[in-house]
Amino acid sequence: ETMEVTLKTEVEAGASGFSVKGGGNEGIFIKKVLKESPASKIFSLREGDQLLSATIFFDNIKYEDALKILQYSEPYRVQFSLKRKIAVQEDLEHSAAQHKKERIGQ
Amino acid sequence: ETMEVTLKTEVEAGASGFSVKGGGNEGIFIKKVLKESPASKIFSLREGDQLLSATIFFDNIKYEDALKILQYSEPYRVQFSLKRKIAVQEDLEHSAAQHKKERIGQ
């Protein structure tokens, strides 16, 4: 008897030592994991696992690499985590004003 | 008075219409957002936002694009979401056996 589980790996740097196959409707699957690699030891990836999503953290990332990742992911479903500075008073007024504008626009 | 908030955008496809700057210690920031673009309208990105992370969903992704994203993100902190088929009985025995082996190995 088999069952399907979804799981999240550790958040770590250096996910090397694995290959993937598939694509399109089929989905992306782990093809091969090198035995003593970070993919195996740290991320616990196993052959046959389906890769549902990858969250890439942008701390200490090279500008060029961030750009490439964003460019290649542009056609696909994506979710960003953001940090935003907001002016506490001003922002409340601003978003109220924007709301009004949007309503008029509709 | 200003405060910092962290927020997550919608999960949608086609995050186009923005550019980024920064990199390294500094972090990656939204440089410019085109007014009527998905980046602005769907993802609500704003100039000055810091991009903490991006979660890319691999459903219906081209093999080549998934590969590139994985290659470019290899040096950085990453977390995967996986779907795994497990044999219910067999797996319990298997993981117990593995545990023993690992302990002997240490």
Backbone of each chain as ProteinMPNN parsed JSONL, in Angstrom:
{"seq_chain_A": "ETMEVTLKTEVEAGASGFSVKGGGNEGIFIKKVLKESPASKIFSLREGDQLLSATIFFDNIKYEDALKILQYSEPYRVQFSLKRKIAVQEDLEHSAAQHKKERIGQ", "coords_chain_A": {"N_chain_A": [[0.85, -1.214, 0.0], [0.53, 2.213, -0.835], [1.079, 5.686, 0.0], [0.68, 9.228, -0.516], [2.744, 11.831, 0.505], [3.253, 15.267, 1.37], [6.034, 17.307, 1.818], [8.336, 19.57, 3.441], [11.64, 20.641, 2.893], [14.669, 21.223, 4.831], [15.782, 24.618, 5.348], [18.482, 25.531, 3.725], [21.766, 26.386, 2.486], [23.31, 25.644, -0.697], [22.3, 23.474, -2.336], [23.268, 20.969, -3.799], [24.043, 18.162, -5.985], [22.042, 16.658, -7.176], [19.792, 15.587, -9.809], [17.187, 16.431, -12.162], [14.088, 15.466, -13.805], [11.449, 15.33, -16.301], [8.833, 17.761, -16.556], [6.536, 20.273, -17.837], [3.088, 19.276, -18.037], [3.464, 16.941, -16.659], [5.064, 17.36, -14.446], [7.912, 18.101, -12.292], [10.491, 15.964, -11.403], [12.689, 14.341, -9.059], [15.51, 12.933, -10.34], [18.03, 11.72, -9.947], [20.061, 11.27, -7.072], [23.048, 12.129, -5.62], [24.958, 10.147, -3.448], [26.448, 11.013, -1.091], [25.955, 13.685, -1.053], [24.959, 17.173, -0.407], [22.277, 17.37, -1.263], [21.271, 14.853, -0.668], [22.053, 14.393, 2.064], [21.546, 16.754, 3.564], [19.219, 17.926, 2.523], [17.653, 15.744, 2.2], [16.599, 14.682, -0.171], [15.003, 12.38, -2.391], [15.156, 9.931, -4.962], [12.593, 10.094, -7.363], [10.926, 11.741, -5.921], [8.532, 14.35, -6.224], [9.063, 17.644, -7.242], [7.505, 20.218, -5.956], [7.647, 22.965, -5.398], [10.141, 25.593, -5.107], [11.672, 27.581, -2.724], [13.551, 30.395, -2.851], [15.945, 32.145, -1.099], [16.891, 35.508, -0.847], [18.977, 36.636, 0.552], [22.248, 37.801, 0.649], [22.692, 37.197, -2.03], [24.048, 37.194, -5.329], [23.607, 39.934, -7.509], [23.31, 39.351, -10.283], [22.6, 36.667, -10.289], [20.19, 36.651, -8.882], [18.677, 38.111, -10.67], [18.634, 36.387, -12.914], [17.241, 34.19, -11.879], [14.771, 35.385, -11.367], [14.071, 36.115, -13.949], [13.897, 33.625, -15.295], [11.813, 32.486, -13.914], [9.652, 33.971, -14.494], [7.406, 33.281, -16.296], [5.921, 31.564, -14.723], [3.98, 30.311, -11.87], [4.359, 32.167, -8.958], [5.419, 33.306, -5.735], [6.149, 36.064, -3.729], [8.11, 37.015, -0.906], [8.245, 39.877, 0.976], [9.932, 42.763, 2.348], [8.85, 45.764, 3.63], [9.132, 49.258, 4.058], [7.039, 51.339, 5.818], [5.417, 54.466, 6.198], [3.911, 55.291, 9.071], [1.63, 56.984, 9.762], [1.136, 58.505, 7.381], [0.896, 56.476, 5.498], [-1.545, 55.218, 5.996], [-3.376, 57.193, 5.307], [-2.645, 57.415, 2.63], [-3.249, 54.893, 1.51], [-5.964, 54.848, 1.826], [-6.695, 56.914, 0.159], [-5.901, 55.861, -2.267], [-7.603, 53.712, -2.523], [-10.028, 54.982, -2.912], [-9.581, 56.196, -5.38], [-9.281, 53.938, -6.993], [-11.804, 52.843, -6.922], [-13.311, 54.785, -8.213], [-12.199, 54.543, -10.671], [-13.242, 52.16, -11.596]], "CA_chain_A": [[0.0, 0.0, 0.0], [1.316, 3.453, -0.857], [0.386, 6.952, 0.19], [1.472, 10.385, -0.911], [2.917, 12.871, 1.516], [3.98, 16.464, 0.946], [6.934, 17.707, 2.899], [9.264, 20.671, 3.163], [13.016, 20.349, 3.299], [15.341, 22.26, 5.607], [16.265, 25.809, 4.636], [19.939, 25.51, 3.792], [22.454, 26.796, 1.266], [24.152, 24.671, -1.38], [21.545, 22.267, -2.71], [23.924, 20.34, -4.954], [24.128, 16.707, -5.971], [20.853, 15.968, -7.678], [19.311, 15.962, -11.14], [15.728, 16.36, -12.287], [13.528, 15.079, -15.099], [10.036, 15.682, -16.442], [8.483, 19.085, -17.053], [5.184, 20.415, -18.387], [1.976, 18.703, -17.262], [3.939, 15.787, -15.891], [5.706, 17.793, -13.206], [9.369, 17.944, -12.19], [10.818, 14.898, -10.446], [14.099, 14.069, -8.766], [15.963, 11.815, -11.172], [19.16, 11.04, -9.301], [20.657, 11.975, -5.939], [24.36, 11.588, -5.258], [24.807, 9.564, -2.112], [27.008, 11.792, 0.028], [25.807, 15.104, -1.407], [23.999, 17.963, 0.382], [20.911, 17.023, -1.678], [20.901, 13.649, 0.062], [22.31, 14.445, 3.503], [20.958, 17.932, 4.224], [17.853, 18.163, 2.052], [16.938, 14.452, 2.224], [15.905, 14.407, -1.434], [15.014, 10.978, -2.79], [14.755, 9.7, -6.355], [11.16, 9.912, -7.514], [10.193, 12.858, -5.294], [8.111, 15.429, -7.116], [9.42, 18.978, -6.768], [6.325, 21.082, -6.099], [8.107, 24.357, -5.443], [11.408, 25.929, -4.472], [11.741, 28.944, -2.195], [14.935, 30.856, -2.875], [16.121, 33.298, -0.223], [17.745, 36.45, -1.559], [20.023, 37.238, 1.369], [23.613, 37.542, 0.183], [22.685, 36.667, -3.39], [24.611, 38.071, -6.356], [22.593, 40.608, -8.321], [23.121, 38.662, -11.57], [21.912, 35.394, -10.042], [18.799, 36.997, -8.535], [18.056, 38.531, -11.932], [18.405, 35.188, -13.735], [16.174, 33.41, -11.244], [13.515, 36.107, -11.595], [13.76, 36.041, -15.383], [13.474, 32.269, -15.671], [10.557, 32.12, -13.249], [8.613, 34.941, -14.869], [6.147, 32.734, -16.841], [5.322, 30.552, -13.85], [3.378, 30.761, -10.623], [5.402, 32.582, -8.022], [5.005, 34.113, -4.586], [7.279, 36.778, -3.145], [8.083, 37.519, 0.457], [8.793, 41.231, 0.89], [10.006, 43.645, 3.506], [8.487, 47.108, 3.162], [9.1, 50.348, 5.045], [5.859, 52.177, 5.633], [5.249, 55.608, 7.101], [2.725, 54.801, 9.773], [0.474, 57.864, 9.546], [1.016, 58.824, 5.962], [0.5, 55.316, 4.71], [-2.978, 54.975, 6.183], [-4.041, 58.176, 4.439], [-2.318, 57.104, 1.239], [-3.97, 53.718, 1.017], [-7.373, 55.244, 1.771], [-6.827, 57.722, -1.053], [-5.764, 54.947, -3.402], [-8.827, 52.959, -2.558], [-11.056, 55.843, -3.515], [-9.222, 56.336, -6.796], [-9.554, 52.673, -7.688], [-13.263, 52.695, -7.031], [-13.761, 55.693, -9.268], [-11.683, 53.979, -11.927], [-13.973, 50.947, -12.033]], "C_chain_A": [[0.885, 1.265, 0.0], [0.45, 4.663, -0.519], [1.303, 8.101, -0.232], [1.56, 11.373, 0.243], [3.58, 14.083, 0.868], [4.828, 16.901, 2.123], [7.836, 18.84, 2.46], [10.637, 20.31, 3.685], [13.495, 21.435, 4.261], [15.625, 23.468, 4.724], [17.774, 25.858, 4.795], [20.52, 25.989, 2.468], [23.179, 25.613, 0.645], [23.473, 23.365, -1.723], [22.14, 21.643, -3.965], [23.867, 18.829, -4.836], [22.871, 15.987, -6.4], [20.52, 16.432, -9.085], [17.802, 15.782, -11.178], [15.334, 15.892, -13.684], [12.064, 15.532, -15.137], [9.861, 17.073, -17.014], [7.089, 19.089, -17.65], [4.143, 19.838, -17.447], [2.424, 17.658, -16.261], [4.446, 16.173, -14.508], [7.205, 17.528, -13.234], [9.674, 16.941, -11.076], [12.328, 14.781, -10.237], [14.502, 12.797, -9.504], [17.049, 11.015, -10.456], [19.707, 11.912, -8.169], [22.005, 11.335, -5.624], [24.394, 11.285, -3.756], [25.281, 10.466, -0.963], [26.863, 13.298, -0.173], [24.905, 15.836, -0.418], [22.546, 17.62, 0.017], [20.398, 15.824, -0.89], [20.952, 13.855, 1.578], [21.566, 15.587, 4.19], [19.487, 18.079, 3.827], [17.001, 16.889, 2.026], [16.114, 14.205, 0.966], [16.057, 12.934, -1.784], [14.599, 10.883, -4.25], [13.255, 9.444, -6.415], [10.323, 10.986, -6.825], [9.757, 13.853, -6.364], [8.447, 16.767, -6.468], [8.224, 19.895, -7.011], [6.726, 22.545, -6.227], [9.472, 24.488, -4.794], [11.313, 27.371, -3.986], [13.2, 29.339, -2.126], [15.036, 32.135, -2.062], [17.195, 34.203, -0.82], [18.77, 37.129, -0.657], [21.377, 36.797, 0.843], [23.685, 36.925, -1.205], [23.331, 37.693, -4.332], [23.476, 38.666, -7.185], [22.269, 39.807, -9.583], [22.344, 37.35, -11.386], [20.442, 35.626, -9.692], [18.029, 37.334, -9.813], [17.705, 37.324, -12.788], [17.246, 34.362, -13.166], [14.82, 34.063, -11.499], [13.095, 36.03, -13.061], [13.236, 34.663, -15.769], [12.141, 31.886, -15.041], [9.386, 32.995, -13.673], [7.337, 34.314, -15.432], [5.339, 31.902, -15.843], [4.731, 31.158, -12.592], [4.461, 31.026, -9.592], [4.771, 33.368, -6.874], [6.24, 34.768, -3.987], [7.027, 37.068, -1.67], [8.867, 38.827, 0.467], [8.977, 41.849, 2.258], [9.782, 45.07, 3.001], [8.527, 48.092, 4.318], [7.837, 51.157, 4.792], [5.859, 53.305, 6.657], [3.898, 55.418, 7.775], [1.506, 55.675, 9.524], [0.158, 58.004, 8.062], [0.435, 57.666, 5.157], [-0.999, 55.03, 4.822], [-3.782, 55.917, 5.302], [-3.878, 57.801, 2.973], [-3.155, 55.939, 0.714], [-5.47, 53.992, 0.953], [-7.63, 56.019, 0.478], [-6.782, 56.831, -2.294], [-7.031, 54.129, -3.596], [-9.924, 53.72, -3.291], [-10.824, 55.95, -5.016], [-9.584, 55.087, -7.589], [-11.049, 52.466, -7.898], [-13.824, 53.56, -8.136], [-13.379, 55.128, -10.639], [-12.53, 52.835, -12.463], [-15.261, 51.274, -12.775]], "O_chain_A": [[1.859, 1.355, 0.747], [-0.762, 4.652, -0.731], [2.524, 7.96, -0.293], [0.555, 11.7, 0.874], [4.37, 13.944, -0.066], [4.392, 16.867, 3.273], [8.071, 19.046, 1.269], [10.783, 19.749, 4.771], [12.812, 22.436, 4.476], [15.699, 23.351, 3.501], [18.285, 26.187, 5.866], [19.832, 25.992, 1.447], [23.611, 24.697, 1.344], [23.994, 22.285, -1.443], [21.587, 21.773, -5.057], [23.671, 18.28, -3.752], [22.655, 14.833, -6.03], [20.909, 17.522, -9.503], [17.218, 15.083, -10.35], [16.137, 15.919, -14.617], [11.521, 16.04, -14.155], [10.646, 17.514, -17.854], [6.526, 18.032, -17.937], [4.285, 19.897, -16.226], [1.855, 17.507, -15.18], [4.289, 15.433, -13.537], [7.701, 16.812, -14.104], [9.175, 17.062, -9.957], [13.123, 15.084, -11.126], [13.912, 11.733, -9.315], [16.984, 9.788, -10.376], [19.801, 13.132, -8.298], [22.083, 10.13, -5.389], [23.924, 12.065, -2.928], [24.565, 10.646, 0.023], [27.563, 14.088, 0.461], [24.164, 15.198, 0.33], [21.682, 17.585, 0.893], [19.233, 15.783, -0.494], [20.0, 13.526, 2.286], [21.017, 15.407, 5.277], [18.624, 18.322, 4.67], [15.784, 16.95, 1.853], [15.051, 13.588, 1.029], [17.089, 12.318, -1.518], [13.779, 11.673, -4.718], [12.712, 8.675, -5.621], [9.135, 11.125, -7.117], [10.509, 14.159, -7.289], [8.153, 16.993, -5.294], [7.965, 20.298, -8.145], [6.2, 23.271, -7.071], [9.906, 23.62, -4.037], [10.925, 28.267, -4.736], [13.994, 28.704, -1.432], [14.302, 33.094, -2.303], [18.257, 33.743, -1.239], [19.379, 38.116, -1.07], [21.631, 35.613, 0.62], [24.636, 36.21, -1.521], [23.177, 38.901, -4.152], [22.509, 37.981, -7.516], [21.101, 39.608, -9.915], [21.532, 36.977, -12.233], [19.562, 34.893, -10.144], [16.893, 36.903, -10.008], [16.602, 37.244, -13.329], [16.38, 33.899, -13.908], [13.842, 33.383, -11.807], [11.912, 35.895, -13.372], [12.244, 34.55, -16.489], [11.418, 31.049, -15.581], [8.252, 32.77, -13.248], [6.251, 34.773, -15.077], [4.183, 31.575, -16.11], [4.936, 32.331, -12.28], [5.36, 30.211, -9.385], [3.73, 34.006, -7.032], [7.256, 34.109, -3.764], [5.901, 37.327, -1.246], [10.013, 38.877, 0.02], [8.274, 41.509, 3.209], [10.442, 45.52, 2.065], [8.029, 47.814, 5.409], [7.598, 51.608, 3.672], [6.243, 53.125, 7.813], [2.864, 55.388, 7.108], [0.458, 55.173, 9.118], [-0.925, 57.666, 7.585], [-0.394, 57.851, 4.267], [-1.637, 54.644, 3.842], [-4.736, 55.512, 4.639], [-4.822, 57.857, 2.184], [-3.698, 55.997, -0.389], [-6.168, 53.425, 0.112], [-8.635, 55.813, -0.201], [-7.536, 57.032, -3.246], [-7.463, 53.894, -4.725], [-10.631, 53.19, -4.148], [-11.75, 55.812, -5.815], [-10.117, 55.162, -8.696], [-11.483, 51.971, -8.938], [-14.694, 53.139, -8.899], [-14.127, 55.224, -11.612], [-12.529, 52.575, -13.667], [-15.977, 50.367, -13.199]]}, "seq_chain_B": "ETMEVTLKTEVEAGASGFSVKGGGNEGIFIKKVLKESPASKIFSLREGDQLLSATIFFDNIKYEDALKILQYSEPYRVQFSLKRKIAVQEDLEHSAAQHKKERIGQ", "coords_chain_B": {"N_chain_B": [[7.035, 58.871, 11.168], [8.242, 55.606, 10.712], [7.639, 52.139, 9.948], [8.644, 48.681, 9.654], [7.318, 46.18, 7.64], [6.717, 42.728, 6.934], [5.61, 40.941, 4.145], [3.579, 38.736, 2.141], [3.13, 38.113, -1.281], [0.404, 37.581, -3.611], [-0.1, 34.261, -5.015], [0.661, 33.897, -8.176], [0.861, 33.59, -11.766], [3.276, 34.936, -14.086], [4.919, 37.217, -13.316], [5.718, 39.985, -14.309], [7.23, 43.151, -15.312], [8.848, 44.578, -13.568], [11.931, 45.814, -12.109], [15.065, 45.046, -10.49], [17.506, 45.91, -7.926], [20.692, 46.129, -6.187], [22.01, 43.493, -4.148], [24.214, 40.972, -2.756], [25.436, 41.62, 0.559], [23.784, 43.752, 0.988], [21.216, 43.171, 0.085], [18.348, 42.424, -2.047], [16.459, 44.684, -3.887], [13.373, 46.163, -5.004], [13.523, 48.033, -7.856], [12.223, 49.435, -9.929], [8.826, 49.654, -10.905], [6.576, 48.932, -13.391], [3.717, 50.767, -14.221], [1.11, 49.718, -15.042], [1.516, 47.027, -14.968], [1.591, 43.397, -14.322], [3.285, 43.05, -12.089], [2.786, 45.33, -10.595], [-0.087, 45.467, -10.445], [-1.09, 42.874, -9.847], [0.766, 41.624, -8.143], [1.336, 43.652, -6.442], [3.793, 44.941, -6.029], [6.143, 47.359, -4.849], [8.28, 50.147, -5.437], [11.37, 50.083, -3.79], [10.72, 48.08, -2.005], [12.043, 45.303, -0.242], [13.177, 42.273, -1.53], [12.743, 39.376, -0.037], [12.463, 36.609, -0.409], [11.661, 34.246, -3.041], [9.139, 32.101, -4.045], [8.948, 29.555, -6.255], [6.714, 27.826, -8.243], [6.541, 24.591, -9.538], [4.674, 23.498, -11.251], [3.65, 22.69, -14.449], [5.959, 23.707, -15.603], [8.628, 24.331, -17.901], [11.108, 21.91, -18.537], [13.748, 22.851, -19.007], [13.692, 25.427, -17.954], [13.147, 24.985, -15.269], [15.471, 23.656, -14.593], [17.417, 25.667, -14.992], [16.651, 27.525, -13.046], [17.098, 26.017, -10.744], [19.835, 25.611, -10.981], [20.898, 28.235, -10.866], [20.143, 28.915, -8.312], [21.539, 27.32, -6.674], [23.879, 28.041, -5.016], [22.705, 29.342, -2.886], [20.519, 29.942, -0.016], [17.84, 27.74, 0.253], [14.583, 26.245, 0.072], [12.746, 23.325, -0.392], [9.571, 22.187, -1.522], [8.053, 19.099, -1.486], [6.513, 16.234, -3.066], [5.986, 12.987, -2.099], [5.839, 9.521, -2.735], [5.069, 6.998, -0.546], [5.543, 3.687, 0.663], [3.368, 2.29, 2.794], [3.542, 0.255, 4.905], [6.033, -1.007, 4.399], [7.725, 1.212, 4.376], [7.938, 2.067, 7.016], [9.336, -0.015, 8.214], [11.603, 0.173, 6.647], [12.657, 2.742, 7.234], [13.256, 2.417, 9.877], [15.236, 0.474, 9.738], [17.151, 1.905, 8.358], [17.808, 3.865, 10.176], [19.088, 2.377, 12.143], [21.318, 1.547, 10.738], [22.55, 3.988, 10.263], [23.25, 4.763, 12.815], [25.094, 2.842, 13.503], [26.996, 3.497, 11.708], [28.023, 5.867, 12.709]], "CA_chain_B": [[7.416, 57.594, 11.802], [8.14, 54.48, 9.776], [7.806, 50.795, 10.482], [8.895, 47.674, 8.626], [6.418, 45.03, 7.635], [7.01, 41.693, 5.939], [4.349, 40.497, 3.573], [3.651, 37.792, 1.027], [2.275, 38.48, -2.41], [-0.44, 36.514, -4.165], [0.55, 33.248, -5.853], [0.134, 34.066, -9.531], [1.839, 33.436, -12.845], [3.533, 36.093, -14.949], [5.381, 38.382, -12.547], [6.527, 40.834, -15.192], [7.051, 44.589, -15.177], [9.628, 45.223, -12.507], [13.372, 45.59, -12.118], [15.638, 44.976, -9.147], [18.866, 46.421, -7.734], [21.309, 45.645, -4.947], [22.729, 42.227, -4.178], [25.188, 40.767, -1.68], [25.008, 41.957, 1.928], [22.775, 44.818, 0.936], [19.881, 42.636, -0.211], [17.773, 42.723, -3.363], [15.35, 45.626, -3.74], [12.615, 46.536, -6.201], [14.047, 49.303, -8.363], [11.18, 50.137, -10.696], [7.636, 48.861, -11.212], [5.756, 49.55, -14.439], [2.437, 51.128, -13.583], [-0.048, 48.858, -15.342], [2.043, 45.663, -15.132], [1.246, 42.409, -13.293], [4.081, 43.315, -10.878], [2.093, 46.372, -9.846], [-1.525, 45.233, -10.245], [-1.388, 41.563, -9.258], [1.676, 41.325, -7.034], [1.414, 44.855, -5.576], [5.174, 45.313, -5.714], [6.388, 48.79, -4.768], [9.691, 50.533, -5.452], [11.945, 50.135, -2.443], [10.476, 46.818, -1.304], [13.134, 44.322, -0.265], [12.755, 40.919, -1.901], [13.355, 38.429, 0.899], [12.505, 35.291, -1.056], [10.688, 33.96, -4.09], [8.755, 30.695, -4.14], [8.579, 29.247, -7.638], [5.952, 26.575, -8.309], [7.028, 23.851, -10.702], [3.629, 22.888, -12.069], [3.625, 23.157, -15.831], [7.186, 24.429, -15.941], [9.51, 23.675, -18.877], [12.272, 21.262, -17.939], [14.934, 23.701, -19.125], [13.556, 26.569, -17.052], [13.31, 24.451, -13.908], [16.901, 23.37, -14.463], [18.141, 26.94, -14.857], [16.314, 28.092, -11.736], [17.794, 25.21, -9.74], [21.272, 25.853, -11.116], [21.235, 29.579, -10.382], [19.875, 29.065, -6.882], [22.333, 26.316, -5.95], [24.744, 28.515, -3.918], [21.978, 30.144, -1.902], [19.589, 29.269, 0.88], [16.676, 27.31, -0.496], [13.715, 25.243, 0.702], [11.91, 22.651, -1.384], [8.348, 21.487, -1.147], [8.091, 17.835, -2.224], [5.497, 15.204, -2.913], [6.68, 11.687, -2.096], [5.034, 8.299, -2.567], [5.697, 6.065, 0.398], [4.86, 2.416, 0.918], [3.005, 2.537, 4.192], [4.171, -0.723, 5.787], [7.434, -1.164, 4.026], [8.503, 2.406, 4.689], [8.216, 2.105, 8.449], [10.444, -0.948, 8.419], [12.774, 0.688, 5.942], [13.268, 3.879, 7.93], [13.815, 1.872, 11.112], [16.48, -0.189, 9.351], [18.103, 2.953, 8.002], [18.198, 4.476, 11.421], [20.059, 1.501, 12.774], [22.536, 1.608, 9.929], [23.192, 5.288, 10.477], [23.837, 4.779, 14.165], [26.306, 2.011, 13.45], [27.946, 4.259, 10.896], [28.604, 7.02, 13.423]], "C_chain_B": [[7.255, 56.462, 10.784], [8.228, 53.159, 10.537], [8.046, 49.829, 9.329], [7.885, 46.551, 8.739], [6.953, 44.001, 6.648], [5.672, 41.185, 5.429], [4.584, 39.542, 2.425], [2.678, 38.215, -0.051], [1.337, 37.324, -2.74], [0.428, 35.472, -4.877], [-0.076, 33.333, -7.241], [1.244, 33.85, -10.544], [2.058, 34.772, -13.548], [3.947, 37.346, -14.213], [6.302, 39.241, -13.405], [6.276, 42.305, -14.891], [7.775, 45.224, -14.014], [11.113, 44.936, -12.683], [13.88, 45.618, -10.683], [17.03, 45.598, -9.129], [19.423, 45.829, -6.444], [22.03, 44.341, -5.159], [23.739, 42.153, -3.058], [24.588, 41.085, -0.322], [23.801, 42.871, 1.969], [21.357, 44.268, 0.823], [19.407, 43.067, -1.584], [16.516, 43.594, -3.164], [14.649, 45.869, -5.078], [13.052, 47.937, -6.617], [12.947, 50.093, -9.058], [10.036, 49.161, -10.989], [6.836, 49.592, -12.284], [4.31, 49.634, -13.969], [1.309, 50.124, -13.817], [0.348, 47.38, -15.484], [1.474, 44.711, -14.085], [2.01, 42.641, -11.985], [3.377, 44.322, -9.98], [0.677, 45.949, -9.457], [-1.81, 43.93, -9.5], [-0.526, 41.315, -8.012], [1.828, 42.494, -6.053], [2.833, 45.187, -5.143], [5.295, 46.834, -5.743], [7.884, 49.059, -4.831], [10.197, 50.648, -4.022], [11.687, 48.885, -1.616], [11.727, 45.938, -1.349], [12.556, 42.948, -0.576], [13.467, 39.924, -0.984], [13.5, 37.048, 0.272], [11.467, 35.215, -2.16], [10.413, 32.462, -4.066], [8.266, 30.442, -5.556], [7.909, 27.879, -7.675], [6.263, 25.88, -9.629], [5.916, 23.161, -11.489], [3.642, 23.543, -13.44], [4.843, 23.968, -16.247], [7.964, 23.626, -16.98], [10.715, 23.097, -18.142], [13.479, 22.194, -17.897], [14.888, 24.88, -18.148], [13.717, 26.141, -15.594], [14.791, 24.221, -13.62], [17.695, 24.642, -14.211], [17.895, 27.546, -13.472], [17.064, 27.342, -10.634], [19.304, 25.455, -9.781], [21.666, 27.21, -10.533], [21.037, 29.713, -8.877], [20.744, 28.136, -6.028], [23.2, 26.882, -4.814], [23.989, 29.109, -2.74], [21.045, 29.304, -1.044], [18.3, 28.969, 0.133], [15.875, 26.3, 0.34], [12.823, 24.646, -0.372], [10.632, 22.131, -0.749], [8.223, 20.28, -2.069], [6.811, 17.045, -2.064], [6.197, 13.849, -3.069], [5.679, 10.552, -1.924], [5.757, 7.403, -1.58], [4.839, 4.821, 0.539], [4.619, 2.36, 2.409], [3.69, 1.566, 5.137], [5.682, -0.718, 5.613], [8.281, 0.006, 4.516], [8.852, 2.48, 6.169], [9.38, 1.178, 8.785], [11.747, -0.382, 7.853], [13.451, 1.8, 6.739], [13.85, 3.429, 9.266], [15.174, 1.218, 10.833], [17.564, 0.844, 9.04], [18.665, 3.629, 9.24], [19.31, 3.68, 12.087], [21.408, 1.598, 12.056], [23.297, 2.905, 10.189], [23.879, 5.35, 11.839], [25.134, 3.984, 14.207], [27.407, 2.776, 12.728], [28.663, 5.361, 11.669], [29.751, 6.642, 14.361]], "O_chain_B": [[6.245, 56.383, 10.084], [8.81, 53.08, 11.618], [7.703, 50.113, 8.182], [7.636, 46.037, 9.83], [7.569, 44.357, 5.644], [4.722, 41.023, 6.196], [5.651, 39.535, 1.812], [1.551, 38.622, 0.228], [1.474, 36.225, -2.203], [1.55, 35.765, -5.29], [-1.207, 32.894, -7.45], [2.427, 33.92, -10.21], [1.168, 35.621, -13.604], [3.395, 38.42, -14.45], [7.521, 39.218, -13.237], [5.259, 42.669, -14.301], [7.375, 46.28, -13.523], [11.503, 43.955, -13.316], [13.222, 46.14, -9.783], [17.653, 45.789, -10.174], [18.727, 45.127, -5.71], [22.6, 44.103, -6.224], [24.086, 43.177, -2.469], [23.404, 40.856, -0.075], [22.935, 42.781, 2.84], [20.416, 44.824, 1.39], [19.985, 43.958, -2.206], [15.636, 43.264, -2.369], [15.265, 45.787, -6.141], [12.964, 48.891, -5.845], [12.767, 51.282, -8.798], [10.266, 47.988, -11.285], [6.461, 50.749, -12.098], [3.765, 48.69, -13.397], [0.628, 49.73, -12.87], [-0.399, 46.584, -16.052], [0.933, 45.156, -13.073], [1.459, 42.452, -10.901], [3.372, 44.183, -8.757], [0.285, 46.056, -8.295], [-2.674, 43.89, -8.623], [-1.016, 40.862, -6.977], [2.383, 42.333, -4.967], [3.056, 45.659, -4.028], [4.648, 47.51, -6.542], [8.674, 48.264, -4.321], [9.541, 51.231, -3.158], [12.374, 48.655, -0.621], [12.388, 45.846, -2.383], [11.577, 42.517, 0.033], [14.66, 39.666, -1.147], [14.538, 36.401, 0.408], [10.525, 36.006, -2.211], [11.34, 31.653, -4.066], [7.289, 31.043, -6.003], [8.468, 26.892, -7.196], [6.249, 26.498, -10.694], [6.208, 22.308, -12.327], [3.645, 24.767, -13.574], [4.763, 24.813, -17.138], [7.963, 22.396, -16.951], [11.267, 23.725, -17.239], [14.15, 22.308, -16.871], [15.91, 25.278, -17.588], [14.338, 26.838, -14.792], [15.291, 24.549, -12.544], [18.544, 24.688, -13.321], [18.823, 28.019, -12.816], [17.598, 27.953, -9.709], [19.963, 25.499, -8.743], [22.648, 27.317, -9.798], [21.692, 30.535, -8.235], [20.679, 28.173, -4.799], [23.261, 26.274, -3.745], [24.586, 29.356, -1.692], [20.815, 28.124, -1.308], [17.739, 29.837, -0.536], [16.423, 25.603, 1.193], [12.218, 25.368, -1.164], [10.617, 21.696, 0.402], [8.28, 20.419, -3.291], [6.111, 17.166, -1.059], [6.904, 13.608, -4.048], [4.787, 10.616, -1.078], [6.932, 7.087, -1.767], [3.609, 4.874, 0.538], [5.563, 2.381, 3.198], [4.356, 1.995, 6.08], [6.46, -0.466, 6.533], [9.397, -0.175, 5.004], [9.947, 2.912, 6.529], [10.284, 1.537, 9.539], [12.812, -0.445, 8.468], [14.671, 1.801, 6.9], [14.834, 4.001, 9.736], [16.129, 1.388, 11.591], [18.728, 0.68, 9.405], [19.858, 3.921, 9.322], [20.321, 4.225, 12.53], [22.467, 1.712, 12.673], [24.521, 2.912, 10.318], [24.958, 5.925, 11.979], [26.117, 4.374, 14.837], [28.582, 2.71, 13.09], [29.78, 5.743, 11.322], [30.323, 7.512, 15.018]]}, "name": "protein", "num_of_chains": 2, "seq": "ETMEVTLKTEVEAGASGFSVKGGGNEGIFIKKVLKESPASKIFSLREGDQLLSATIFFDNIKYEDALKILQYSEPYRVQFSLKRKIAVQEDLEHSAAQHKKERIGQETMEVTLKTEVEAGASGFSVKGGGNEGIFIKKVLKESPASKIFSLREGDQLLSATIFFDNIKYEDALKILQYSEPYRVQFSLKRKIAVQEDLEHSAAQHKKERIGQ"}
